[in-house]
Amino acid sequence: MQLDDIDLKILKHLQQEGKMTNVALAKKINISPPPTLERVKKLERSGVIKKYVALVEPASVGIGMHTFVEVKLIRHSKEAVSGFFEAIGNLQEIMECHHVTGEADFLLKIAVKDISAFEDLVLHELTALPHVGNLKTMVVLSTVKNETAYNLEGVNNEE
């Protein structure tokens, strides 16, 4: 889908406040509400806007620890990778899984209650995953920056 300047303005505002009403969004981008709504629906249908979410404060729901875990598989075959993908899909503590280059095969972002919950996850879940050979854990001490919005400055898909 080709994005024009109005689409990019819509995305910029919705990334900052996804709960914004159509009327408020229309005012911000300086067009009337009906075409604004149609553009938003088009962005949703095309998959540019994947979904809307509420960002939750982790501590308020009992999440006290975040880690990044590098996972190296014993072998990196198509079967091993697809088996790993399927297995991690069922682990609620894994917030993100990235297939990466370098010494590790995957980088996982994990959120748990505490160190005891992380130990349980490692001992009973992660090391039992298909084809896992090695884990390397980095514990998050504090988060300096955590953005959810993409920088759209200078983006222009029009031809």
Buried (B, 14 or more C-beta within 10 A) or exposed (E): EEBEEBBBBBBBBBBEEBEBEEEEBBBBBEBEBEEBBEBBEBBEEEEBBEEEEEEEEBEEEEBEBBBBBBBBBEEEEEEBBEBBEEBBEEBEBBEEBEEEEEEBBBBBBBBBBEEEBBEBBBEEBBEEBBBBEEBEEEEEEEEEEEEEEEEBEEEEEEE
